Amino acid sequence: MFFRLHDHCVLVEGARKGAIYNLETGKVHPINGGALALLKECQSGPLTDILDMEDTDSKPYLDFLQRLTEMGLGSVYFSAPAPHPPLPEADRPKLEFLWLELTSACNNRCLHCYAASAPDVPPQTMPHERWLSLISEARQAGATAIQLIGGEPLLYPRWRELVIKARDEGYEFIEIFTNATLIDDACIDFFQQHGVHIATTIYADNPEVHDKVTQNPGSFTKTYSAIQKILAAGIPLRIASILMKVNEYEAENIMKLCSELGVQADPPDIVRPTGRGDAKDLLPENYVKPPIKPPFYTDAPTFVRVQRYHPCLAGKIAVLPTGDVIPCIFARNQVCGNIFVSPLTEILSGQSLLSYWCTTKDQVEKCKDCEFRYACADCRPLAQGSDPEKRWLACSTGCSYNPYLGEWEE
């Protein structure tokens, strides 16, 4: 007599406990250390070699296997079942998305700006023709989505030409991330004509607090007016929000405002420790994002992919006005090459970028010993920025689980 987990179920081992990943339903089932040891033994031999079927001490173990059977996670076999078929290999990532940071200049002076942009920062723009050629090269490499950012991208004098170039090259998604203070009726007409998506940020539902963050009096009124015009024109819009000490009590107000506008109301993020945001006195004192905790879910393609590639970084690059290529707009120090020195194709195939794309939880401090590592989100720049030693492989933030004790901290 044998017991095996079904082919769509995978046993993942942590330092103290384990988890069964049901790749059919997506649910991750935590199990204790004893259950983990039992299932590991079941993988290699018959139940009769593991348990004395007549011994009453075996009943709890048999009851556990019966529960797994009733849950559709495994079955009892009277002869040795065939080995589990191997999971498919994850496809090697290719470029899918790129940020183009068109300028370092911005008409706002936000307290937390990851790029340290401001009105008096030199633009540092690269030759316009290089931006145009880069859009073509990235599309040929597989990119289907592009976002123009800054600084303030609308301060780049020829941003419209870049949008037209991206549309002509066949990009499926074109987005401009702007503070929206410079949007006028001509911009609205252009966005409509070329199918541009817009992203912007609000920091409160009122000018007093919002403008304290942007350090630009009148910015809330201009941004809110532009939001109304964008929505009235039927242009796709998303609103991001960042909380810090000065606006930490605005979370509910921001989400309520988004709901009233008919825009998806996601919980605000916490200030990222990058650029001017890397200052402890900016951190909120009372607001915290919901902590990482069960239940966890995944699916078969994601489960396979995250064992080889980073769930967020793989397939993405950002290009700065200096020509530097980085794996994420927040990973300012992780330079993988420069497009003035190397062709984009060479950077995309280079070991430096691939090492970031291939960062997995199996390499990350603490996470590598956690049974939930293949079903948990991860932001490397946030983890690195929050680490006192600024280590790329520092453990994820917002997690109170101790895999060595198998316990969640309060």
Secondary structure as the mmCIF struct_conf table of DSSP 4:
data_model
#
loop_
_struct_conf.conf_type_id
_struct_conf.id
_struct_conf.beg_label_comp_id
_struct_conf.beg_label_asym_id
_struct_conf.beg_label_seq_id
_struct_conf.end_label_comp_id
_struct_conf.end_label_asym_id
_struct_conf.end_label_seq_id
STRN STRN1 PHE A 2 LEU A 5
TURN_TY1_P TURN_TY1_P1 ASP A 7 HIS A 8
STRN STRN2 CYS A 9 GLU A 13
BEND BEND1 ALA A 15 ARG A 16
STRN STRN3 GLY A 18 ASN A 22
TURN_TY1_P TURN_TY1_P2 LEU A 23 THR A 25
STRN STRN4 LYS A 27 LYS A 27
STRN STRN5 VAL A 28 ILE A 31
HELX_RH_AL_P HELX_RH_AL_P1 GLY A 33 CYS A 42
TURN_TY1_P TURN_TY1_P3 GLN A 43 SER A 44
BEND BEND2 GLY A 45 GLY A 45
HELX_RH_AL_P HELX_RH_AL_P2 LEU A 47 ILE A 50
TURN_TY1_P TURN_TY1_P4 MET A 53 GLU A 54
HELX_RH_3T_P HELX_RH_3T_P1 THR A 56 SER A 58
HELX_RH_AL_P HELX_RH_AL_P3 LYS A 59 GLU A 70
TURN_TY1_P TURN_TY1_P5 MET A 71 GLY A 72
BEND BEND3 LEU A 73 LEU A 73
STRN STRN6 GLY A 74 TYR A 77
BEND BEND4 PHE A 78 SER A 79
HELX_LH_PP_P HELX_LH_PP_P1 ALA A 80 PRO A 93
STRN STRN7 PHE A 97 GLU A 101
BEND BEND5 SER A 104 SER A 104
STRN STRN8 ALA A 105 ALA A 105
BEND BEND6 ASN A 107 ASN A 107
TURN_TY1_P TURN_TY1_P6 LEU A 111 HIS A 112
TURN_TY1_P TURN_TY1_P7 TYR A 114 ALA A 115
STRN STRN9 ALA A 118 ALA A 118
TURN_TY1_P TURN_TY1_P8 PRO A 119 ASP A 120
BEND BEND7 VAL A 121 VAL A 121
HELX_LH_PP_P HELX_LH_PP_P2 THR A 125 PRO A 127
HELX_RH_AL_P HELX_RH_AL_P4 HIS A 128 GLN A 140
TURN_TY1_P TURN_TY1_P9 ALA A 141 GLY A 142
STRN STRN10 ALA A 145 ILE A 149
BEND BEND8 GLY A 150 GLY A 151
HELX_RH_3T_P HELX_RH_3T_P2 PRO A 153 LEU A 155
BEND BEND9 TYR A 156 TYR A 156
TURN_TY1_P TURN_TY1_P10 PRO A 157 ARG A 158
HELX_RH_AL_P HELX_RH_AL_P5 TRP A 159 GLU A 169
TURN_TY1_P TURN_TY1_P11 GLY A 170 GLY A 170
BEND BEND10 GLU A 172 GLU A 172
STRN STRN11 PHE A 173 PHE A 177
BEND BEND11 ALA A 180 ALA A 180
TURN_TY1_P TURN_TY1_P12 THR A 181 LEU A 182
HELX_RH_AL_P HELX_RH_AL_P6 ASP A 185 HIS A 194
TURN_TY1_P TURN_TY1_P13 GLY A 195 GLY A 195
STRN STRN12 HIS A 197 THR A 201
BEND BEND12 TYR A 203 TYR A 203
BEND BEND13 ASP A 205 ASN A 206
HELX_RH_AL_P HELX_RH_AL_P7 PRO A 207 THR A 214
TURN_TY1_P TURN_TY1_P14 GLN A 215 GLN A 215
TURN_TY1_P TURN_TY1_P15 PRO A 217 GLY A 218
HELX_RH_AL_P HELX_RH_AL_P8 SER A 219 ALA A 232
TURN_TY1_P TURN_TY1_P16 ALA A 233 GLY A 234
STRN STRN13 LEU A 237 ALA A 240
STRN STRN14 ILE A 242 LEU A 243
HELX_RH_3T_P HELX_RH_3T_P3 LYS A 245 GLU A 250
HELX_RH_AL_P HELX_RH_AL_P9 ALA A 251 LEU A 261
TURN_TY1_P TURN_TY1_P17 GLY A 262 GLY A 262
BEND BEND14 VAL A 263 VAL A 263
HELX_LH_PP_P HELX_LH_PP_P3 ASP A 266 PRO A 268
STRN STRN15 ASP A 269 ILE A 270
HELX_LH_PP_P HELX_LH_PP_P4 VAL A 271 ARG A 272
BEND BEND15 PRO A 273 THR A 274
HELX_RH_3T_P HELX_RH_3T_P4 GLY A 275 GLY A 277
HELX_RH_3T_P HELX_RH_3T_P5 LYS A 280 LEU A 282
BEND BEND16 LEU A 283 LEU A 283
BEND BEND17 GLU A 285 ASN A 286
HELX_LH_PP_P HELX_LH_PP_P5 LYS A 289 PRO A 291
STRN STRN16 ILE A 292 ILE A 292
BEND BEND18 PRO A 294 PRO A 294
STRN STRN17 TYR A 297 TYR A 297
HELX_RH_AL_P HELX_RH_AL_P10 ALA A 300 VAL A 306
TURN_TY1_P TURN_TY1_P18 GLN A 307 ARG A 308
BEND BEND19 TYR A 309 TYR A 309
TURN_TY1_P TURN_TY1_P19 PRO A 311 GLY A 315
STRN STRN18 LYS A 316 VAL A 319
TURN_TY1_P TURN_TY1_P20 PRO A 321 THR A 322
BEND BEND20 GLY A 323 GLY A 323
STRN STRN19 ASP A 324 ILE A 326
BEND BEND21 PRO A 327 CYS A 328
TURN_TY1_P TURN_TY1_P21 ILE A 329 PHE A 330
TURN_TY1_P TURN_TY1_P22 ARG A 332 ASN A 333
STRN STRN20 GLY A 337 ASN A 338
TURN_TY1_P TURN_TY1_P23 ILE A 339 VAL A 341
BEND BEND22 SER A 342 SER A 342
HELX_RH_AL_P HELX_RH_AL_P11 LEU A 344 SER A 349
BEND BEND23 GLY A 350 GLY A 350
HELX_RH_AL_P HELX_RH_AL_P12 GLN A 351 TRP A 357
TURN_TY1_P TURN_TY1_P24 CYS A 358 CYS A 358
TURN_TY1_P TURN_TY1_P25 LYS A 361 GLN A 363
BEND BEND24 VAL A 364 VAL A 364
TURN_TY1_P TURN_TY1_P26 GLU A 365 LYS A 366
HELX_RH_3T_P HELX_RH_3T_P6 CYS A 367 ASP A 369
TURN_TY1_P TURN_TY1_P27 GLU A 371 PHE A 372
HELX_RH_3T_P HELX_RH_3T_P7 ARG A 373 ALA A 375
BEND BEND25 CYS A 376 CYS A 376
HELX_RH_AL_P HELX_RH_AL_P13 ARG A 380 SER A 386
BEND BEND26 ASP A 387 ASP A 387
TURN_TY1_P TURN_TY1_P28 PRO A 388 GLU A 389
TURN_TY1_P TURN_TY1_P29 TRP A 392 LEU A 393
HELX_LH_PP_P HELX_LH_PP_P6 ALA A 394 SER A 396
TURN_TY1_P TURN_TY1_P30 THR A 397 GLY A 398
STRN STRN21 CYS A 399 CYS A 399
STRN STRN22 TYR A 401 ASN A 402
TURN_TY1_P TURN_TY1_P31 PRO A 403 GLY A 406
STRN STRN23 GLU A 407 TRP A 408
#
